[in-house]
């Protein structure tokens, strides 16, 4: 990643992560802070994408099976990478499947 991109990344993430403004005491702590910052920016985009997909799936009067399956797949991928907790992913998928089953009954 180019140096200017990292500077922009640090600046944009620092606006939303006030706990990372402390100065690190060791080299390893400074490196860990940089890694955390980069991961939080990357993970935030995934969570935002999940939220958008969820809003689209829930906003329809009759749930679309394809959209719900896409959302469940995205939830699985996020849980696999540790972006959301495994139990939270299972809970979300159960609710979506319940919504899909209820729509199929009607």
N, C-alpha and C positions, 0 to 999 in steps of 0.2 A: 504494500500500500504506500503511495507517495506521502512524503512528509506533510504536505499541506492538507492532505485528506485526513491524516491523523489529528492534526491541529483542529480542523473543523469538527471531526468526530468527538474529540475531547470537549470542545466548547459546547457543542449541541447537547451532549450527554450531561455536562456539568450543570446545565440549567435545571435538569430534572433529578439530579442526584446530589443533594446537599451534604450527605454523609461522607462523600469522597473528597471534600475540600480540605481535609486535614493533611498536613505534611507527613509523609512516611518517615519512619525512623531508620529503616534499613533499605538496602537495595532490593531485597526480595519483597519487602512490603510495597515498595514503589512499583515494582513489576506487577505484583498481584493487583494493585489498584488499577493499573493500566489495563490489565486483562479483564478485570471486572467491568470496567467502563465499556470496553469494546463488546463484551458479551451482553451487557445490559441493553446496548443499542440494538444489537442483532436480535436479541430475544423480544424486545419491545415491538419490532416490526411483525414478528410472528404472532404475538398476542393480539396486535391490532388487526391483523388479517383474520384471525379466528373470530374476533368480535364482529367484524364486518360480515363474514359468512354466516354467523349465527343470527345477526339481525335480518339478513336477507331471507334466511330459512324461516324465521319466526314471523316475518311481516306478511307472508302470503296467507290468504284465507284458507286455501287447501294446500297443505305442505307438499312440496315437490320432492319425490323420492330421490331423484338424482342429486339435488342440492343437499339433501340431508346425508346421503352417502358420501358426497364430497366433503362435507363438514366433519363427518365421523372419521374419514381417512386423515384429514388435516389434524384432528384432535389426537389421533393415534401417533402421528409423526411427531407432534409437539411433545407428547408424553414420552416417547422413545428417546428424544433428545434431552429430556429433563427440563423443558421450558415450563411445562405445567406438571403438577404432581399426578402420579399414576391414579390415585384414588379420585382426584378431581376429574380426570379424563373419563374414568369409568362412570362417574356420576352423570357427567354431561351426556355421554353416549346413551346411558340408560334412559334419560329424560327424552332424548331425541328419538330413540326407538319407541318409546311409549307414545310420543306424539305421532309418529309414523303409523303405529298400530291403530291408534284411535282414529286417524284419518282414513285408514283402510276399512274400518268397520262401517263408517258412515256411508 
